[in-house]
Amino acid sequence: MKETSPTRRELLAIAAAASAASIAEVVPAAAQAGPKPLFPVPMVTIPIVGETSVFQVRRIYCIGRNYAAHAIERGSDPNREPPFFFQKPTDAIQNVAVGEVADHPYPSLTKNYHHEVELVAALKSGGSNIPAEKALDHVYGYALGLDMTRRDLQNGMAAEKKPWEIGKSFDHAAVIGPIHPASKTGHFDNGAISLAINGKVKQNSDLSKMIWSVAEQIAKLSEAFELKAGDIIYSGTPENVGPVVKGDVLLCKLEGLPDMSIKIV
């Protein structure tokens, strides 16, 4: 019988089968069969001082009016108000390296852009209904942060009794320095915290003046949300928040951590 050569279509089929077989040797069958993302979404991370690993951010929580003097300047009674929280989108993170003066873009829509310097706690674990006395066991480390705020938009929405997310949750609204492991710094329940603009001190207080401690914040948050590893908590800002304009250089200080600085551009 006369032998015939394989057709081009048959050769392509053989090549495809061989290629699929080689892929199957490398990629597990379950991975091949599973759903694939339509497009990649970048992972948001924060550098960790002294580590090659990075801290992956899951959620950003912020507490409002957590220093008595700041609560008063925002028109609230610090002796009666229970803690309240809001969130920022994960991709609002702007990392600022130690020793760097990072460019920070002045955002759209606002003409009254405010600074709020804060201690940030980063969680390594979580849960629901966490007792305050066990809360710090879930803290991986701490960082220095800025909760940047489009104050005119926040105030306008609040006056209309509407959500003021637009004033707090926008690109670059969560400025943060690198995370320092609590195993090296210890936990922060006191220490000077301040912010200066162009060399002039604007905010100047102490962590001991927080109405709700970091441990209490974690406990209260865990009553409403199941906290998990990767969550970070902006723990509130002292009094004398105020506006910044393009060209201003902000210098943030927190006793026990390196300084953090940005320039409004």
N, C-alpha and C positions, 0 to 999 in steps of 0.2 A: 504494500500500500504506500502511496506517495505521501510523504510528510509535508505538512503545510506550516508556514511560518505564522506566528501569532499576529493578529491585526493590531493596529495602533490603539484601538479601544481596549483590547485585551491587555496590552502592555501597560496602559495607564491604570487599569483596574488592579493589576498585579502590584504596581508601584504603590498605589494608594493603600492596598492591604498591608504591604510591608511597612509603610510609614505608620499606619495605625497600630500595628503590632509593636513597633519600637516605642511609640508613645505610651502604650499600655504598660510596657515594662517599667517606665519611669513614673507615670502618674497613676495613682490608685484608681480602680474602676469607679469607686464612689465619687471621687473628685471629678472624673470625666462626666459622670451622669448628672451631677448636681447643677443647680442654677448658677449662672454666671452674672456678675454685675453688668449692667448696661454700660456704665462708664466708671472710672476710678474716682473715689472721693478721698482726698488727702487725709491722713491721720494727724490729729492735732496733738502735739507733744510739748513738754517743757523740759529743758535741760536740768540735770541733777548735778550739783557740785560734787566733784571727786568721783563721779561714776561715768562709765561708758554707756550705761542704760539711760533711757529717757522715761519721763512720766507721761503716760498716755491719758489725756483728759476725757472724762466721760460726761460730766455735767459741771456747770459753773453756778453755784449758789451765792447769793449776796444777802446780808442782813441790812435792814434799813434802820437809820437813826439809833445807833447802838452806843453813842456817847451822850451823856445828859446834855451837855452844852450844845452839841449839834442838834439834838432833838428839839431843844428850845428855839434855836435859830431857824428851824424848819417848821415852827409853829405847833409843836407837839408837847405833851406833858410826859416827861420821862419817868415819872413816878407811877403812872397809871397804864401806860401802853404795853401790852404784851409784845414779844418779838414777832416781827413779820419778815418775810423773805421774798426775793424775786430771783429770776434767773437771767443769765446772758447766754447767747448761743456759744457753743464750743469754739467756733471759728472766729470769735471776737478776740481771741488771745493774740497779744503782741508781745513776743519775747524780747527782753532787753538784757544783753550780756553785761556782766560786771565790767566796769571801766568804760563802757560805751555810752555815748550820748545819741540815742536812737531818734531818728526822724519820726515824728508822729503826725499824721495828716489831720488837719482841721476838718471836721466832718461837714457834710452837706446839711442844709435846712436850718441850721442853728445860727444865732447871733449872740448866744450866751452860753459858752462852753466852759464847764466847770471841772476842777480837779478834786479828787477825793483819795487821799493816801490811806492805805490799809495793810494790815497783816493778813496774809492768806495761808490757810491750812489746807494741806493736801492729804487725802485719805488713801490708805493702803487696803482697807477693808471697810465693811459697813454692817448694815442690818436695819431692823425696824425696832422702835421703842428701846433704844439704847440708853441705859442708865448713865447719868452724868458722870458718876464716879468711874465708869468703865470707858467713857467716850474717848479719852486721849489714847487709849490702846489702839485705836483705829487710825491715828494720825501718822503718816509716813514722814512728813516734813513740813517746812514753812518757807514762805517767800514774801517778798515785799511787792505790793501791788498798787495799781491805780484804777479805781472805778471811775472812768471818765463819763461825763453826763452832759447831755444836751438839755440844760436846765429849763430853757424857755419852752421846749417841747414837753418836758415832763410836767412843768407847772400848768401849761395850757390844757393838757389832757386831764390832769388831776382836777382842775377847776370845773371841767365838764363831766366829772365822775366817770371818766373813761380810763381804760388801762393805759399806763404811761410807759409801756414797753419801748416805744419809739425813742424815749429820752434816755434809755439805759442800754438797749440791746442793739448795737450796730457795729460795723467793722472797726476793729482796733479799740473797742471800748473796754477791754480787759487787759490792761498793760501789766506785765509781771516780770520780775527778775527770776533767776534760776532757783530751783528748790534746794533747800539745805536739809538733809536728813535730821530728824529729831534725835536720832541716836548720837549725833555730834553736837547739836545746839541745845538740847533739852527742850522743854515746852515753854511757851511764852505766856506768862500771866501778868507781867509788868515789863517796863522798859520804855524809854523815850521814843516817840514817833513824831516826825515832823516833815514838812514840805516847804521848800523855798522856791520863789520865782525870781529869776535873774539876781540871785544872791540875797533876796529879802525874804525872811521867814514869814509864812502865811499861816500854816497850821503847826501847832506845837502842843503836844499833850503826852500822855502816858497810857500804855495798854491797861494799866490797873484801873483806869477810869471807864472801861467798857462796862455797860450795864449788864450784858450777858457775856460770860466768858466763852472761850472757844468750846470748852467741854459742854457747857449749857446749850450753846448753839447747835452742836451736833445732836444732843439729846432731843431738843425741840424739833429740829429738822426731821429726825428719824421717826417722829410721831406722824408726820404727814407724808414722807417719802421713804422708800427703802434705799438707804444710802449704800453705795458700792465703791470698790476700789476705782480710783480715777476721778472721783468727785473732788472738787476744790471749793473752798468756802472763803469768800471775802468777808472779813469779820467786822466791818464798819469803819467809819471815818470820824476823826475828831472835828471840832468846830472850826469855823473860819474857812469853809469851802468858798471858792470864788472863781471868777472868770479867767481864762487865758486867751491870748491872741497869738497870731502867727509871729514867730520870732522869739517867743518866750522860751526860756530854758528852765525846766522843772528839775529840782534835786530832791529826791525822797530819801529819808533816813529812818532807820529803825535800829535801836540798840541791839547788837548781837548779830546783825546781818550787814553785808556790804551795801553801799549806797546804790541807788538806781536813778538814772537821769534820762529825760527825753527832751527833744526840742519840737515845738509846735511849728509845722510847716504847711 
